């Protein structure tokens, strides 16, 4: 008896080729509305699971490979050397905003003048 008989209908399988390519199962292609040449986004969660979604084409227009490479480098470096991370203090934040705006106590677009105000904005967004 083949093990697929016992698989749940939401448990789909595909194989990797020698070049690490795979075919997206037809049911998934239909559910995600995938077409040829669409981009997929692979998201790793904290538990080690993987979620795959169709990448929004609007997001791709604004993608910058240089910025993406830099952010990837930063993420890898932070994971490799967490001891180098320094918590952002209110004073450091205010110095950064003052440098961007040209004066103290003045925010810039998307950044309020104090860290406390930034946190309040984030709380409101939730």
Secondary structure, 3 states (H helix, E strand, C coil): CCHHHHCCCCCCCCCCCCCCCCCCCHHHHHHHCCCCCCCEEEEECCCCCEEEEECCHHHHHCCCHHHHHHHHHHHHHHHHCHHHCCCCCHHHHHHHHHHHHCCCCCCECCECCCHHHHHHHHHHHC
